[in-house]
Amino acid sequence: MTLFDNEKRDKQRKIDETMDLVRSRFGMDKVVRGSLYGENINIGKKFKAKLDREAKEKND
């Protein structure tokens, strides 16, 4: 593992965190990675599952 690998991973983590914030505020379909643009897939399935799990825990 090199310094550049760590920088790339940190940059990707920051992008993912920002996308999660936008999705939680404006909706799951408001931010899409360019590589997925135009694809007919469910975007942010992991994040949505996380939100659903947190809401369930809050209600229990």
Contacts in CASP RR format, 6 or more apart in sequence:
PFRMAT RR
TARGET T0000
AUTHOR 0000-0000-0000
METHOD contacts of the structure
MODEL  1
MTLFDNEKRDKQRKIDETMDLVRSRFGMDKVVRGSLYGENINIGKKFKAK
LDREAKEKND
19 31 0 8 1.000
19 47 0 8 1.000
20 47 0 8 1.000
22 30 0 8 1.000
22 31 0 8 1.000
23 30 0 8 1.000
23 31 0 8 1.000
23 44 0 8 1.000
23 47 0 8 1.000
24 47 0 8 1.000
24 51 0 8 1.000
28 43 0 8 1.000
28 44 0 8 1.000
28 47 0 8 1.000
28 48 0 8 1.000
29 43 0 8 1.000
31 43 0 8 1.000
32 38 0 8 1.000
32 43 0 8 1.000
36 43 0 8 1.000
42 48 0 8 1.000
END
